Amino acid sequence: MKIQIYSQSEIETIIAGGYFPQNAAVISFCDLETKPYDRVNYSGVCDNVMYIELDDLEFDELGDNGFTYDTFFTGAAEAAEFIFQAYKSGMDIICQCKYGQSRSAGCAAAIAEYFSHVGISFFADYRYYPNKIVYHKLLEALQAHKGYVSEADSTLFG
């Protein structure tokens, strides 16, 4: 399984160019209250897409936005299920958000940490600013999921 990170504009360019990766599942983050027509349209190029409406907030911003750690990213368990289904189907995972730096990087880091213990590489990469809440909540959900995978997958990055 390869994990790739894209911004909205990058993935839209890939889709428009007709070279969307084969055998991929997509986790697409968008802000709360994003209109459906403002999301990336994956129809016709990918049947395995999970849209997650989630503002890009850090821990100290949660309260000001009406959230607690427990009430933010409540769909982490569903995202873990989606990831395990993609993994079991031999699919690659594309993590995509508006700028391809924070929510998608936090998601990718959690997946990489769970499957091969290399999630820190996303935090060390200057191109990314992984959202720590997305990372922790998703990693917790992956660890709690019944689809536990015991062997490391060393082919995560493409």
N, C-alpha and C positions, 0 to 999 in steps of 0.2 A: 504494500500500500504506500503510495506517494502522497504527501501532503503539500499542497501549493496554496499560496496566498495571493489574492488579487484585489485591487481596488475596483470600484464600480466601473470607472472609465476603462481600465485595462481589460476587464472581462467583456465589456460591451464591444470593445475593439476586436477582441478575439472572436466573439460571436459574429459580428458583422463581417469579419474576414473569412468566416467559414472554417476556422481551424480550432474549434472547441475540442478539448481532450476527450477521447473515447473512454468509455468505461469509468466514468467519474460520477461521484455524488457531490452535491453542492450544499454547503451551509452558508446561507446569505443573510447577513445582518443588515438591518435597516433601523432607522430611528423610529421611536413610537410615533404614531399618527402619520406615518409615511403613506401617502396615497398609493394604491396598487400600481398606477401608471408610472410612478416614480421609482419603482423597484426594477431590478434587472429582470428582463423577460427571458427566461430560459426555455420557454415552450419551443418545441421543434428541435432543440439541441440537447436537452437533458431532461429525463423523466424523474430523476431522483434528486429533488430539491427540497430543502427545509428552509423556510423563511423564519427568521427570528427577529421580532420587533423588540429592540433593546437600545435605549440611549447609551451613549459612550460616557459612563460616569465612573469616577473614582470613588473610593470608599468615603472620603470626607465630603463628597457631594450628595451622597444618598439621602440623608435627612432633609436637605434643602429641596429635594425633588420628590419627597413623599415616600421614600423607600427605607427599608432596613436591609441588612445583609440577607436576611431570610426571605424578604419579599421581592428582592431583585433577582432577575434571571431565574424565575420559577420554572422555566422550561428546560432546565439543565438535564433532568432525567430523560425527557423525550429526545433531547439532542444526543445523549449517550446511547439510547436505543438506536437512533438513526445511524450513528457512527458504527456501532457493532454490526448492524445489518449490512452496511457498506463493506466493512472489514470481512465479514463472513462470505459476502458475494464476490470478494476479490477486487473490489472497486478502489480507485484512488479517491482522495477527498480534496475538494477545493473549498477553501475558507475565503469568503469574500465579504468586505464591508465597504463603506463609502470611500475611505482613503487607503485601505489595505494595510493598515499599520497597527491598529489597536484591538478592536474586538476580534477581527479575523486572526490576528497574531496571537491573542490570548487563547483562542480556540485551538489553533494549530499547535501551540506550545503544550496545552493540556493533552492533546491527542499524542503528540510525540513523547511526552513524559510518561504517559500511561503505557504505551506500547513498547517504548525502547529506552526510557529514562534519559532522553536528551532534550527535554523541554527547555532547559536553560539556554540552549543555543539561540532560541528566538529572543530571549532577553538580552543576550550578548550581541546580537546583530543590530548594528546602528540603523538599519532601515525600519526597524519595528519598535513599537512602544506597547507591548502587550498589555491589554487591560487585565489587571491582576484579579479583579472579581470574576470576570469571565473565566480566566485560567483556573482559579481555585474552585469555583462552583462546578465547572465542567469536570475537572479532575476528580473531585469528590463524587460526582455522579457516575463517572466511569468506574471508579473503584468500588462503588456500592452496587453496581449493575450485576445482574446474574450472568452476563455474557463474558465473564472474566477470561482473559487470554493469558496464559502463563508463559508462553515463549515470546521473547523479544523479536520484533520485526525490524530488521536492519535496513530495510529498503524504503524508508519513509519519505525521503526527500527526493524531489525531481528537479 
